[in-house]
Amino acid sequence: MPSQPDWWRSAIIYQIYPRSFADGNGDGIGDLPGILSHIDYVASLNVDALWISPFFKSPMRDFGYDISDYRAVDPIFGTLDDFKAVLEAAHDRNLRVLIDQVWNHTSDEHPWFEESRTSRDNPKADWYVWADPRPDGTAPNNWLSTFGGSAWAWEPQRQQYYLHNFLDSQPDLNWYNPAVVEAILDTARFWLDLGVDGFRLDVVNFFTHDRSLQDNPPRPAGMPRPAGATTSDPFFTQLNLHNLDQPSTLELLKPIRQLLDRYGAIALAEISSTEDALLTSSAYVSGTERLHTAYNSSLMTDEPLTVQRLTQLIERVESLFTDGVICWTAGTHDFPRLKSRWSKYQPSETFLQDAFDHMFAALITSLRGCCCLYQGDELGLTQAEIPYEKMKDPFGLQGYPHVLGRDGSRTPMPWHKDAPAAGFTKAAEPWLPIPSDHQAYAVDVQEADPTSLLQKYRRLIRWRNQQPALRQGDLSLLSLSEDELLGFVRTCDQQRLLCLFNLSPATVYCDRAEIPPGEPIENMGVSDRSYHDILELPPFGFYFANLT
């Protein structure tokens, strides 16, 4: 790989959820050989890196986020040699590879936990978070699991409770124990020695807890829930003050950063379930002794995407991330598809919904920072409706019918419109059903259409990579009289670039006196239509110009 130490500051990272990307062995489940068979597709997107969700040995109760061996590939996904082949093929195409690391918890089938649970005095007795019951025998406090119910589970052998912020089969590691930290770092070295370029760190802000085990207070009536949290999710009936977002976690980031820096690798942190997503994220990437970049749920909501909302969001990012880097993310495997979250606020006409998709692609790839693109979002896939009998996600199964879970954004990629299972697998049935309407968005359909969303992403990202202002420039918001128009200027020594976005389904007319003069960039936005010093932007149109 070429030496570019700060590549991550403006990178576009493509997330692959292996179970749903491509099936290489015909068992209905995506795998590493499937990724290898489509690595040229990923390279064709012109992205800088790919992030691969967990493929490690696991009982699969949470589909890989419950790891029983951090250093082994689960046979469902292939072998370690298969991963090495993916890594080599990616590097040959100048793609960096980030892999998921789930360090907050393990599977209850991990050897560490199997030993820890046997007694209070074994060598790994303090490797997980254990606590005595209250005098009446109930759980140590009122903390809730994100998957529903108490965050504590009883272990008869030890006669104690253990903490699980997620499934009861996912016990939380004790990050206050230096031996645990060293074991985790040793796991990191294993993958770094193989040549990975960094990690996506799962739920980093859950790593430590308030050791006094205070109860969480109830959420005050009328208090808004965090970005991305549904009103029906019981986890947010409390203010989660003591079970996550502890200052002690920030102190643990230094040895992680030091290790990564020695290898020239990076960390993309997930900040989850926090009250203030931007504030918390900025703390985790502040300075050179914490993590490199972080994403959060600030764009994962189903609120309308308005100029006012985006302006406030960008202003806060510019204020908070003064020396850190945000990863702009509007879709992952954990949230409903971005297409479906916002389409309900748009007119029903297909051409207008398509125009919005193209405008958003231009917007998210123009903001300062790096960007994460979830597989299928470049195709404009909608959120799938999965019937209960076909659901697989434990989060959805435990919360049904109030919480529908994550299956709807995890359905397999449609590669070929007219092939069985859309070309995802040769098995009679894929692990999750593929919605019939997704086949019209298949890769082969969009590759044949130069005006498709897929082709738009390819052109935008290729063009973005050639713009110094988008790769390294500052961002300054413009104050515009037109309420539906978002504008900013990206500036560096080599270039000043004007970026305008019409967030409405109506034509917008911008007075050229309100924007700096410049030369419009052809083919990357709408045509330069001017009338007596008025710039016209069509519904959900966008406009780029090099400033003079």
N, C-alpha and C positions, 0 to 999 in steps of 0.2 A: 504493500500500500504506500502511496506517496506520503511524505511527511508534511502534515498540516496540523500542527498541535491544537489549533483553535477551531478545527472543522465543525465541532459540535455547536458553536455559538450561533450558527445560522443554518444548521443542518435540517434536511427534511428526512424524517425517519418513517419507514413503512412498517406497520405492525402486521405480523403474520400470526394468526391463531392456528396452530398446526392441524388440529382436529378437523378444521373446516377449509383448509386451503386447497389441498389436492391429495388424493389417495393413490399411493404408488403400488400397493400390493393387493388391492381389490377386496379389502375387508370392510369397506364402508366408512373407514375412519382415516382422515388425513394423516400424513406422516412425513418424516424427513426425506425419503426418496421422492415424495410428491413435491416437496419444496424444491428439491434439486431439479426436477423435471420442468419447473416453471421459473427457474432463476433468471432466465433471459427476459421473462415478462417483467420481473421486478426491476431489472436493470433498465428496461425500456422506459420506465417511469421517470428516469433521470434523478432518482432520489440518492441521498448520500449514504444511507444505512438502512438495515432492516433489524427490527426487534422481533425475536421469536419467543412466543409465550412458552410456558414450561413443557418440556419433553422428557422430564426425568422420571425415574422409577417411582410409581405411585399407586395406591389402591384406587385412585380415580374417583374418590367420593366427591371431590371438588375439581375433578377433571384436570389434575396435574398441579393444583395449588396446595395439595397435601402430599408432600414429598417424603418418601421413605428412604431414599438414597440420593444425596445431592450430586454424586459423581457418576451415576449410572443412567443410561438412556432406557426408558421403559420400552419393552419389546413392541408395544402398540405402535410406537413411533419409529422403530428401527434399532440401529446399533450405534455405538460410539463412532465406528468407522463411517456410518452414514452421515453423522453430524460433521465429522472432519471433511467429508466430501462437499457438504453444503458450504462449510467455512472456506474451503479452498476455491470453490467455484465463485463464491461471492467476492472474495479478494481478487480473483482473476478479472472480475468486472468492475473493480474499484468500488465495491460496496463493502462498507464496514458492517460488522455483525455484533449486535447487542443481544444478550440472552437474559431471560427472566431469572431473578434470584429471589427466592421466597424465604427470607431470613427472620420473619416475625414468628413463624410457627413451623412445625413439621407435621407429618402424619403421626397418628398414634401408633403406627406400625414401624416407625423409625427405631432403630436399635437404641438410640439415646433415650427415647421415652420408654421403651420396653424395660430398660434398666432402671430409669428414674422412678417409675411407678411401683417398683417392687418393695421399697423400704424407704425410711427417712435417713439412712446412713450409708447408702451405697455410693460408689464414686461419682455417679451422675445424679445424686439425689437433689442437688440444687441447680440442675440445668434447665428446669422448667419452673413456672410460677405456681407454687403450692401455698395453701393457706388452710388454717384450721377452721372448722365450722363455727358459727355463732353458738352461744350456750344452748339454744334450742335445737341445734343440729342442722340448721338451714345454711345456705350459702353465705360466704363471708361478707357480702354486701349486695347492693341492688344492681350492679352493672349488668348491662344487657349485651348479648351477642348480636353482631350485625346480621346474623342469619335467623334471629328470633329466639326468644326465651333467655334464660339466665346465661351469663358468660362464664359460669362455673359448673364443673362436672365432678361428681363424687368418684373417688378411687378407693374401693374397699381395701386393697392391699395396704395402702399407706394410712387409711382412715383420714384422708385429707381431700380437699377440693383442689382441682387445677383450673387455671384460667384458660379460656379459649375465646378469643374475640370473634371467631368465626364458627365453623362447625365444632361439635364436641369431639370430633375425630381429628381436630387440628389444634393440639395443645400449644400454648405460647411458650417460646423460649425465654429464659431469664437473662436478659441482656445486662443485668447488674453483675453477673458472674463473669470475671475476666476469662475463665476457661472457655465459656461459650463464645465470647467474642473472638478468641484466638482460633477456635474450631471453625467458625464462620469464615474468618480471613483465610484459613488454610484451604477451605473449599473454594474461595475466590481464586486463590493462587492456582489451583488445579486447572480451572477453565482459562485463566489468563495465560498460563504456560502453554495451553493448546493454541492460543493465538486469538481469542475473542477480543473485540475492541471495546468492550464495556458491558455494563449490566443495566437492565431496568430493575429497580429495586421495588418490590411489592410492598405496599402499605407501610412506608418508612415511618410515618408519624405514629404508628402503633407500637414501636419497638419497646418502649418503657412505659411504666405505669406509676401512679402515686403509691408508694410503698406503705403508706398509712392505711390504704384501702378504704378511704372515705366513700360514703354513698354519693352517687351523683344526684344533683337536685332535679326536680321536674322542670320541663320546659315551660316558661311562663306563657300564659294564654296570649295568643296573638303574636308571639315572637316568630319571625320567619324561620323556616328551616334552611339548612345549608344548601348551596347550589347543587342541583342534581338529586336532592333527596325528595322522595315522593311523600305526599301527605298521609299515605296509608302505612308507611314504614314505621313499626313500633320502636326501632332503635333511636329515633329522634324525638321520642316523647320525653327523653331526658336531655339535659345539657351534659354532654360527655366531657366533663372537666377533669376527671381523675383517671380515666382508662386509656387516654391517648393524648397526643400533643404535649408531652411533658418536656420541660427544659433539659432534663437529663439525656434525652435522645440526641439533642444537638451536640452534646459533649462527646458522644460516641462516633460522630461522623469523621473526626480527624484521622484516626487510624485507617478508616476506609479510604478516605481521599489520598492519604499518603501512599497506600498500597497501589491504588489506581494510577497515581502520578508516576510511580516507578515503572509501570508498564506502558505508560502513554495511553491509558484507557480512561473511560469516562463512566459516570453514573447518571442515569435518567431516573429520577425519583418519582414514585407515585405518592401524591398527598391525597388522602382519602378521608371522607366523613367528618371533615373539620368544619368548624363554624365559619371561619373566614379563610376561604381557600387561597386567596391571593396573599394575604398576610403570612399565613403559615408557610406557603411555598417559598416566599421570598426569604424567610429565615433559614430554610434548608439549603439555599444556594448562595448565601451571603459570604463573601470573602473567599480566600483560597484554601481554607481548612475544612470547608463543608463540601457539599456535592456540586456537581457541574450544572445540572439543569433539572427542572421539575415540571411536571404537569399536574393539573388539578381539574376540578369539575366546573370551573367558572363558565365554560361554554357548553356544558353538558345538560343544561336545563331545557325545558320546552317553552320557556318564555319567548315572546316575539323578539326577533333580532332587529332592534331599532337603532337609529343613530344615537339617541340619548343613551341607551344602554351600552352600546359599544364605545362611545366617547368616554363614559365614566370608567369603563373597564380598562381602556387604553391609558387613560390618565392615571389610574391607580397603579398599573403595571410600570409606567414610566417613573412614577414616584417611588415605588417599593423596590423595583429591581434595578437599583442604581449600579451595582457591581456584580449582579447575578444575571442568570439567563432563564427566562420562562420558556417552556415548551408549549406553544399554542396547540391545543388539542380539542377537537369537537366530536370525536367518536373513538370508542375503544370497545373491546369485547364485554365490558361491564355496563354499558349504557345503551339505551335504545338508539337505533340508527338515526343519524343527524337528519337525513332526508325526511323521515316521518315526524321528527320532533317539530320541524318548522313548516312543513308543507300545509298543515291545517290553518296556518295564518295567511296563506297565499291564495290567490284566485285559483279556481279549479282548472283553468285552461292549461293544457300540457306545455305549451310553448312558454308560458310565464313561469311555471315551476322549473322547467329546464333552464330558463334564463337566470333564475335565482341560484340554482346549483352552480352555474358557470361563474356568476358573480362571487359567490362565496369561495369558490376555489381560488379566484384571483385575490380575494381579500386575505384569506388565511395564509397564503404564501407570500404576502407582501408585508406582514407585520414584523416588527423587530423581535428577534429571538429565533429559536428553532421551532419546528412544527412536526407534529405526528399525524400520519395518515393511516387510518385503519382499513385493512383489506375490505374491498367491496364498496367503500365510500367513494372511491374514484369511479365506480360504475353507477353511482346513484341508487344503490340498493335500498329498498324500504324495509322497515321493521316487519318481520314475519310474525304472523299470528299462529302460535303453536297450540294445538288442542292439548288438554290436560294429559290424555293418555299417551301423547308423544313427547311430553316434556321430560327433560333430563337434568336440568339445573337444580341442585339442591336448594338454592336460595328461593327459586320459584316454587318448588314442590312444598317447602316448609311454610311459605308465606301465602300460598294459594287460598282463596282467589284475590286477596287484597294486594299481594305483591306477585307480579307475573314472572319475575325472574329475568334471566339474561339470554335465554335460548333464542329469542327473536332477533338478536343481533349476531348470533353465532352460526347461522345456517351456512351450508357449504357454498363456496364460490361457484358461480355459473361460468363455465369456460366455453361451452359450445351449445348454442341455442337448441339444436335439433337432436343432440345426443342424449341417450338415456342418462338420467341423473345429471343432466347439463354438463356431462363430461367430467364431473368431479370424481366419480368412481365407476368401476366395472361391476361392483356388487349389485345385488338385486335392489338394495335399499341403503341409502346413506344413513349415518348415525342420527342426523336430524333431517326432517323433510325439507326439500327445496321448494319454496313457493312457486307456483306456476308463473306468476307475473315476473319473477326474477329472470326467467329464461330469455325474455325480451331484452334484458340488460346484459346478456352474456358478453364475454370478452370478444368472441369472434364477430358478433354483431357490431360492437362499437369500434373494433379495429377496422372494419370495412367502411365506417362512416367518419369522414374527416371532421364533421361538426359535432361529434359525440363528446360527452363529458370526459371519458377516458382520454381521448385525443387532446382535449383542452388541458387536462392536468399535465399530460406529457409536454405540451408546448409551453405552458406556463412555468413548469419547473425547469425545463431546459433554458428558457429565457431568463428566469430568475438567477440561475447559476452564472449568467454572464453579466449581471448587473452589480457593480461594486456597491452601490447604495443599498441594495437589498441584502447583500451578504455581510456588510460591515457598517452600514450607515446608521446614524441617529434617526429618530422619528420626532416630527413636530406636527401636532394637530393643527388644522386650519379652522378658523371660525367662519362659517358660511351661513348666509341668511336663509338658504333653502333647507327646511327642516329634514328632508328625506335624503340629504346628501352628506356622506361622510368623506372627509378629505384629510390627507396628511402628506407631508413631504419627508422622503428619506434622503439623508445627506451624508456624504463622505467627501474626502478630498478630491476624488476623481469624478464625482457625479452628484447631481441633485435631481431627484425623481419625484414628480407629482403623481399622486395616486388618488383617484376619485371613484366613489362607489354610490350608485343609486340604490337605496334599500327599499324602494317602493315599486308597486306594479304599474305606476304611471310615469309618463315622460317627465323629466325634470329639466328645467332650464337654469343654467348657472351663469351669472354675470361674470364675464371674464375679468372685470376689474377686481373681483374678490380672490382671484387665483394668480399666482406668478406666471409670467409669460414663458412659453416653452414650445418645443417641437413635439407633436403627438407621435407616439410610437405605433407604427402600423402593425396590424394583425394581433396585437396583444390586448386590445380593448375594442370599443366601438369606434366607428369612423369619426373623424373630426368634422362634426356638423356645426357650423357657426353661422349665426345670423345677427349682423349688427352687434358684434361683440358679445353674443350670447352663445354659450356652449350647450348643445342639446345632448342629454343622455336618455336613451330609451328605457323602458321598464327594466329594472334590475341590470342596468348597463354599468360599465366601468370604463375608466379612461386613465391611461398613463401618458406622461409627457416628460421628456428631458428638459429641465429648466435652463434658460439661457442666462 
